[in-house]
Amino acid sequence: GETDAAARHFEAALQFALAANCPAQVVEAASAWVLDLLARDQLEDATRIGGHLTLYADREWDAARAMLALYERLGDQRSAERARAALPRLAGQREVP
């Protein structure tokens, strides 16, 4: 169904970004996928995909935002606070959630 199709598209986008060794595309694809998985209550998969964001969460807004959402869902307050602390510095003109 739609969920399977979305997973295939996210997987293709992430694999393309990884193969191209393009960090900005990795962040874009993995961040969107993590948020989608969290919205679908697929915490285990979100955690797996979130692993691609750990290198970027302290310097990329989208990665920090996705990891904050993931850490909050996991109940990892220490990591959530670290991600939340990075957001204002990375925000630019964005509104911090």
DSSP file (Angstrom, degrees, kcal/mol; ACC not computed):
  #  RESIDUE AA STRUCTURE BP1 BP2  ACC     N-H-->O    O-->H-N    N-H-->O    O-->H-N    TCO  KAPPA ALPHA  PHI   PSI    X-CA   Y-CA   Z-CA
    1    1 A G     >        0   0    0      0, 0.0     4,-2.1     0, 0.0     5,-0.2   0.000 360.0 360.0 360.0-157.6    0.0    0.0    0.0
    2    2 A E  H  >  +     0   0    0      1,-0.2     4,-2.7     2,-0.2     5,-0.2   0.868 360.0  55.5 -61.9 -39.4    0.9    3.6    0.5
    3    3 A T  H  > S+     0   0    0      1,-0.2     4,-2.4     2,-0.2    -1,-0.2   0.920 108.9  47.1 -62.3 -43.9    3.2    2.8    3.4
    4    4 A D  H  > S+     0   0    0      2,-0.2     4,-2.2     1,-0.2    -1,-0.2   0.901 112.5  49.8 -64.2 -41.2    5.2    0.4    1.4
    5    5 A A  H  X S+     0   0    0     -4,-2.1     4,-2.2     2,-0.2    -2,-0.2   0.913 110.9  49.4 -64.8 -42.3    5.5    2.8   -1.5
    6    6 A A  H  X S+     0   0    0     -4,-2.7     4,-2.8     1,-0.2     5,-0.2   0.924 110.2  51.0 -62.5 -43.7    6.6    5.6    0.9
    7    7 A A  H  X S+     0   0    0     -4,-2.4     4,-2.7     1,-0.2    -1,-0.2   0.903 109.4  50.6 -60.8 -41.6    9.2    3.3    2.4
    8    8 A R  H  X S+     0   0    0     -4,-2.2     4,-2.4     2,-0.2    -1,-0.2   0.905 112.0  47.3 -63.2 -41.1   10.6    2.4   -1.0
    9    9 A H  H  X S+     0   0    0     -4,-2.2     4,-2.4     2,-0.2    -2,-0.2   0.925 113.9  46.5 -67.5 -44.6   10.9    6.0   -2.0
   10   10 A F  H  X S+     0   0    0     -4,-2.8     4,-2.6     2,-0.2     5,-0.2   0.931 113.2  50.0 -61.9 -44.6   12.6    7.0    1.2
   11   11 A E  H  X S+     0   0    0     -4,-2.7     4,-2.8    -5,-0.2     5,-0.2   0.917 111.4  48.5 -59.8 -45.1   14.9    4.0    1.0
   12   12 A A  H  X S+     0   0    0     -4,-2.4     4,-2.4     2,-0.2    -1,-0.2   0.915 112.2  48.7 -62.5 -43.5   15.8    4.9   -2.6
   13   13 A A  H  X S+     0   0    0     -4,-2.4     4,-2.2     2,-0.2    -2,-0.2   0.916 114.0  45.6 -63.9 -43.2   16.5    8.6   -1.7
   14   14 A L  H  X S+     0   0    0     -4,-2.6     4,-2.6     2,-0.2    -2,-0.2   0.926 113.1  49.0 -67.5 -44.0   18.7    7.7    1.2
   15   15 A Q  H  X S+     0   0    0     -4,-2.8     4,-2.6    -5,-0.2    -2,-0.2   0.891 111.2  50.7 -62.9 -39.2   20.6    5.0   -0.7
   16   16 A F  H  X S+     0   0    0     -4,-2.4     4,-2.3    -5,-0.2    -1,-0.2   0.935 111.8  47.6 -61.7 -46.7   21.2    7.5   -3.6
   17   17 A A  H  <>S+     0   0    0     -4,-2.2     5,-2.2     1,-0.2     4,-0.5   0.897 113.4  47.7 -63.0 -41.3   22.5   10.1   -1.1
   18   18 A L  H ><5S+     0   0    0     -4,-2.6     3,-0.9     1,-0.2    -1,-0.2   0.923 112.6  48.5 -65.8 -43.7   24.8    7.7    0.6
   19   19 A A  H 3<5S+     0   0    0     -4,-2.6    -2,-0.2     1,-0.3    -1,-0.2   0.861 112.4  48.8 -64.8 -35.6   26.1    6.4   -2.7
   20   20 A A  T 3<5S-     0   0    0     -4,-2.3    -1,-0.3    -5,-0.2    -2,-0.2   0.538 106.0-132.0 -79.8  -6.6   26.7    9.9   -3.9
   21   21 A N  T < 5 +     0   0    0     -3,-0.9    -3,-0.2    -4,-0.5    -2,-0.1   0.923  53.6 151.7  53.1  48.1   28.5   10.7   -0.6
   22   22 A C    >>< -     0   0    0     -5,-2.2     4,-2.2     1,-0.2     3,-0.6  -0.865  31.0-168.6-113.7  96.4   26.3   13.9   -0.3
   23   23 A P  H 3> S+     0   0    0      0, 0.0     4,-2.8     0, 0.0     5,-0.2   0.854  85.7  56.0 -54.9 -39.6   25.8   14.8    3.4
   24   24 A A  H 3> S+     0   0    0      1,-0.2     4,-2.2     2,-0.2     5,-0.1   0.902 110.9  44.3 -62.3 -39.7   23.1   17.4    2.6
   25   25 A Q  H <> S+     0   0    0     -3,-0.6     4,-2.8     2,-0.2     5,-0.3   0.858 110.9  54.1 -72.9 -34.8   21.0   14.8    0.8
   26   26 A V  H  X S+     0   0    0     -4,-2.2     4,-2.9    -9,-0.3     5,-0.4   0.947 111.3  46.2 -60.3 -47.4   21.6   12.2    3.5
   27   27 A V  H  X S+     0   0    0     -4,-2.8     4,-2.4     1,-0.2     5,-0.3   0.927 113.9  48.3 -61.1 -45.8   20.3   14.7    6.1
   28   28 A E  H  X S+     0   0    0     -4,-2.2     4,-1.8    -5,-0.2    -2,-0.2   0.943 117.8  39.5 -61.5 -49.1   17.3   15.6    3.9
   29   29 A A  H  X S+     0   0    0     -4,-2.8     4,-2.1     2,-0.2    -2,-0.2   0.943 119.6  43.7 -68.6 -48.5   16.3   12.0    3.1
   30   30 A A  H  X S+     0   0    0     -4,-2.9     4,-2.8    -5,-0.3     5,-0.2   0.886 113.0  52.0 -68.1 -38.4   17.0   10.5    6.6
   31   31 A S  H  X S+     0   0    0     -4,-2.4     4,-2.2    -5,-0.4     5,-0.2   0.945 112.2  45.2 -62.3 -48.2   15.4   13.4    8.5
   32   32 A A  H  X S+     0   0    0     -4,-1.8     4,-2.2    -5,-0.3    -1,-0.2   0.902 114.3  49.7 -62.1 -40.4   12.2   13.2    6.5
   33   33 A W  H  X S+     0   0    0     -4,-2.1     4,-2.9     2,-0.2     5,-0.2   0.915 108.7  51.6 -67.5 -43.0   12.1    9.4    6.8
   34   34 A V  H  X S+     0   0    0     -4,-2.8     4,-2.5     1,-0.2     5,-0.2   0.940 111.7  47.1 -58.5 -47.1   12.6    9.5   10.6
   35   35 A L  H  X S+     0   0    0     -4,-2.2     4,-2.0     1,-0.2    -1,-0.2   0.890 112.8  49.7 -63.2 -38.8    9.7   12.0   11.0
   36   36 A D  H  X S+     0   0    0     -4,-2.2     4,-1.2     2,-0.2    -2,-0.2   0.927 111.3  48.6 -64.3 -44.9    7.5    9.9    8.7
   37   37 A L  H  <>S+     0   0    0     -4,-2.9     5,-2.9     1,-0.2     3,-0.3   0.892 110.3  51.2 -63.7 -39.6    8.3    6.7   10.6
   38   38 A L  H ><5S+     0   0    0     -4,-2.5     3,-1.6     1,-0.2    -1,-0.2   0.898 106.6  54.3 -63.8 -39.1    7.6    8.4   14.0
   39   39 A A  H 3<5S+     0   0    0     -4,-2.0    -1,-0.2     1,-0.3    -2,-0.2   0.786 110.7  47.1 -63.8 -26.0    4.3    9.6   12.6
   40   40 A R  T 3<5S-     0   0    0     -4,-1.2    -1,-0.3    -3,-0.3    -2,-0.2   0.291 116.1-116.6 -96.8   8.3    3.5    6.0   11.8
   41   41 A D  T < 5 +     0   0    0     -3,-1.6     2,-0.9     1,-0.2    -3,-0.2   0.826  68.6 141.6  59.3  34.9    4.7    4.8   15.3
   42   42 A Q     >< +     0   0    0     -5,-2.9     4,-2.3     1,-0.2    -1,-0.2  -0.625  15.4 161.8-103.9  71.3    7.5    2.7   13.7
   43   43 A L  H  >  +     0   0    0     -2,-0.9     4,-2.3     1,-0.2    -1,-0.2   0.849  67.2  54.0 -64.8 -39.6   10.0    3.5   16.4
   44   44 A E  H  > S+     0   0    0      2,-0.2     4,-2.0     1,-0.2    -1,-0.2   0.933 112.9  43.3 -62.9 -45.8   12.5    0.7   15.7
   45   45 A D  H  > S+     0   0    0      2,-0.2     4,-2.7     1,-0.2     5,-0.3   0.893 112.2  53.9 -66.5 -39.2   12.8    1.7   12.1
   46   46 A A  H  X S+     0   0    0     -4,-2.3     4,-2.4     1,-0.2    -2,-0.2   0.894 108.6  50.0 -61.7 -38.9   13.1    5.4   13.0
   47   47 A T  H  X S+     0   0    0     -4,-2.3     4,-0.9     2,-0.2    -1,-0.2   0.912 110.5  49.8 -65.0 -42.5   15.9    4.6   15.4
   48   48 A R  H >< S+     0   0    0     -4,-2.0     3,-0.8     1,-0.2     4,-0.3   0.940 115.3  42.0 -61.5 -48.6   17.7    2.6   12.7
   49   49 A I  H >< S+     0   0    0     -4,-2.7     3,-1.9     1,-0.2     4,-0.3   0.855 105.4  65.3 -69.3 -34.7   17.4    5.4   10.1
   50   50 A G  H >X S+     0   0    0     -4,-2.4     3,-2.1     1,-0.3     4,-0.7   0.763  84.4  75.7 -58.9 -24.8   18.2    8.0   12.7
   51   51 A G  T << S+     0   0    0     -4,-0.9     3,-0.5    -3,-0.8     4,-0.3   0.794  87.6  59.9 -57.1 -27.9   21.7    6.4   12.9
   52   52 A H  T <4 S+     0   0    0     -3,-1.9    -1,-0.3    -4,-0.3    -2,-0.2   0.653 104.6  51.3 -72.8 -14.4   22.5    8.2    9.6
   53   53 A L  T X> S+     0   0    0     -3,-2.1     3,-1.6    -4,-0.3     4,-1.4   0.583  79.9  90.3 -99.2 -11.9   21.8   11.5   11.3
   54   54 A T  T 3< S+     0   0    0     -4,-0.7     4,-0.3    -3,-0.5     3,-0.2   0.831  86.8  53.1 -59.9 -32.7   24.0   11.3   14.4
   55   55 A L  T 34 S+     0   0    0     -4,-0.3    -1,-0.3     1,-0.2    -2,-0.1   0.718 117.9  36.7 -71.3 -19.7   27.0   12.8   12.6
   56   56 A Y  T X> S+     0   0    0     -3,-1.6     3,-2.0     1,-0.1     4,-2.0   0.517  85.3  95.2-112.3  -8.2   25.0   15.8   11.5
   57   57 A A  T 3< S+     0   0    0     -4,-1.4    -1,-0.1     1,-0.3    -2,-0.1   0.724  86.8  51.1 -65.0 -22.0   22.6   16.6   14.4
   58   58 A D  T 34 S+     0   0    0     -4,-0.3    -1,-0.3     1,-0.1    -2,-0.1   0.459 123.8  26.9 -93.3   0.1   25.0   19.2   15.9
   59   59 A R  T <4 S+     0   0    0     -3,-2.0     2,-0.4     1,-0.2    -2,-0.2   0.437 109.2  66.6-138.8  -2.0   25.4   21.1   12.7
   60   60 A E     X  -     0   0    0     -4,-2.0     4,-2.6     1,-0.1     5,-0.2  -0.984  63.0-148.3-128.6 124.2   22.3   20.6   10.5
   61   61 A W  H  > S+     0   0    0     -2,-0.4     4,-2.8    29,-0.3     5,-0.2   0.910  98.2  49.0 -54.0 -51.0   18.8   21.9   11.5
   62   62 A D  H  > S+     0   0    0      1,-0.2     4,-2.3     2,-0.2    -1,-0.2   0.884 112.7  48.0 -61.9 -39.4   16.8   19.1    9.9
   63   63 A A  H  > S+     0   0    0     -7,-0.2     4,-2.7     2,-0.2    -1,-0.2   0.925 112.8  48.0 -66.7 -44.3   19.0   16.4   11.5
   64   64 A A  H  X S+     0   0    0     -4,-2.6     4,-2.4    -8,-0.3    -2,-0.2   0.906 112.3  49.4 -63.0 -41.4   18.7   18.0   14.9
   65   65 A R  H  X S+     0   0    0     -4,-2.8     4,-2.0    -5,-0.2    -1,-0.2   0.918 113.5  45.5 -64.9 -43.9   15.0   18.4   14.6
   66   66 A A  H  X S+     0   0    0     -4,-2.3     4,-2.3    -5,-0.2    -2,-0.2   0.909 114.2  48.3 -66.5 -41.8   14.5   14.8   13.6
   67   67 A M  H  X S+     0   0    0     -4,-2.7     4,-3.2     2,-0.2     5,-0.2   0.871 108.4  54.8 -68.6 -34.9   16.8   13.5   16.3
   68   68 A L  H  X S+     0   0    0     -4,-2.4     4,-2.5    -5,-0.2    -1,-0.2   0.947 109.8  46.9 -59.4 -47.7   15.0   15.7   18.9
   69   69 A A  H  X S+     0   0    0     -4,-2.0     4,-2.0     2,-0.2    -2,-0.2   0.907 114.7  47.4 -60.5 -42.0   11.7   14.1   17.9
   70   70 A L  H  X S+     0   0    0     -4,-2.3     4,-2.1     2,-0.2    -2,-0.2   0.946 112.0  48.1 -65.6 -49.1   13.3   10.6   18.0
   71   71 A Y  H  X>S+     0   0    0     -4,-3.2     5,-2.3     1,-0.2     4,-0.9   0.890 110.6  52.4 -60.7 -39.4   14.9   11.1   21.4
   72   72 A E  H ><5S+     0   0    0     -4,-2.5     3,-0.6    -5,-0.2    -1,-0.2   0.922 110.2  47.8 -62.1 -43.1   11.7   12.5   22.9
   73   73 A R  H 3<5S+     0   0    0     -4,-2.0    -1,-0.2     1,-0.2    -2,-0.2   0.845 112.0  50.1 -65.5 -33.3    9.8    9.4   21.7
   74   74 A L  H 3<5S-     0   0    0     -4,-2.1    -1,-0.2    -5,-0.1    -2,-0.2   0.620 112.1-121.5 -78.6 -12.8   12.5    7.1   23.1
   75   75 A G  T <<5 +     0   0    0     -4,-0.9     2,-1.4    -3,-0.6    -3,-0.2   0.697  63.0 146.2  78.3  18.9   12.4    8.9   26.4
   76   76 A D     >< +     0   0    0     -5,-2.3     4,-2.3     1,-0.2    -1,-0.2  -0.684  18.7 173.7 -90.7  85.3   16.0    9.8   26.2
   77   77 A Q  H  > S+     0   0    0     -2,-1.4     4,-2.6     1,-0.2     5,-0.2   0.854  72.1  55.6 -65.9 -37.0   15.9   13.2   27.9
   78   78 A R  H  > S+     0   0    0      2,-0.2     4,-1.7     1,-0.2    -1,-0.2   0.948 113.3  40.4 -62.3 -48.9   19.7   13.8   28.0
   79   79 A S  H  > S+     0   0    0      2,-0.2     4,-2.4     1,-0.2    -1,-0.2   0.871 113.6  55.2 -68.2 -36.0   20.0   13.4   24.2
   80   80 A A  H  X S+     0   0    0     -4,-2.3     4,-2.9     1,-0.2    -2,-0.2   0.914 107.5  49.5 -62.5 -42.5   16.8   15.3   23.6
   81   81 A E  H  X S+     0   0    0     -4,-2.6     4,-2.4     2,-0.2    -1,-0.2   0.886 109.6  51.4 -64.4 -38.4   18.1   18.2   25.6
   82   82 A R  H  X S+     0   0    0     -4,-1.7     4,-1.2     2,-0.2    -2,-0.2   0.925 113.5  44.3 -63.4 -44.5   21.4   18.2   23.6
   83   83 A A  H  X S+     0   0    0     -4,-2.4     4,-1.1     1,-0.2     3,-0.3   0.908 113.3  51.1 -66.0 -41.5   19.5   18.2   20.3
   84   84 A R  H  < S+     0   0    0     -4,-2.9     3,-0.4     1,-0.2    -2,-0.2   0.880 106.5  55.0 -63.4 -37.8   17.1   20.9   21.6
   85   85 A A  H  X S+     0   0    0     -4,-2.4     4,-0.5     1,-0.2    -1,-0.2   0.819 106.0  52.4 -65.7 -30.4   20.1   23.1   22.7
   86   86 A A  H  X S+     0   0    0     -4,-1.2     4,-1.7    -3,-0.3    -1,-0.2   0.775  92.4  76.8 -75.9 -25.8   21.6   22.9   19.1
   87   87 A L  H  X S+     0   0    0     -4,-1.1     4,-1.7    -3,-0.4     3,-0.3   0.898  90.2  50.0 -58.8 -48.1   18.3   24.1   17.4
   88   88 A P  H  > S+     0   0    0      0, 0.0     4,-0.6     0, 0.0    -1,-0.2   0.902 112.4  49.0 -59.2 -37.9   18.5   27.8   18.2
   89   89 A R  H  < S+     0   0    0     -4,-0.5    -2,-0.2    -3,-0.2     3,-0.2   0.843 119.5  38.2 -67.2 -32.8   22.1   28.0   16.9
   90   90 A L  H  < S+     0   0    0     -4,-1.7   -29,-0.3    -3,-0.3    -1,-0.2   0.575  96.6  86.8 -91.9 -11.1   21.1   26.1   13.8
   91   91 A A  H ><  +     0   0    0     -4,-1.7     3,-2.3    -5,-0.2     2,-0.4   0.823  52.6 174.1 -66.4 -37.1   17.8   27.8   13.3
   92   92 A G  T 3< S-     0   0    0     -4,-0.6    -1,-0.2     1,-0.3    -2,-0.0  -0.536  82.0 -14.5  61.7-120.1   18.6   30.9   11.3
   93   93 A Q  T 3  S+     0   0    0     -2,-0.4    -1,-0.3     2,-0.1    -2,-0.1   0.383 113.7 112.1 -92.9   2.6   15.2   32.4   10.5
   94   94 A R  S <  S-     0   0    0     -3,-2.3     2,-0.5    -4,-0.1    -3,-0.1  -0.365  72.2-115.1 -76.8 156.1   13.3   29.2   11.5
   95   95 A E        -     0   0    0     -2,-0.1    -1,-0.1    -4,-0.0    -2,-0.1  -0.798  29.3-126.3 -90.0 129.2   11.0   28.9   14.4
   96   96 A V              0   0    0     -2,-0.5   -12,-0.0     1,-0.1    -1,-0.0  -0.607 360.0 360.0 -77.5 130.0   12.3   26.4   17.0
   97   97 A P              0   0    0      0, 0.0    -1,-0.1     0, 0.0   -13,-0.0   0.508 360.0 360.0 -69.4 360.0    9.7   23.7   17.9
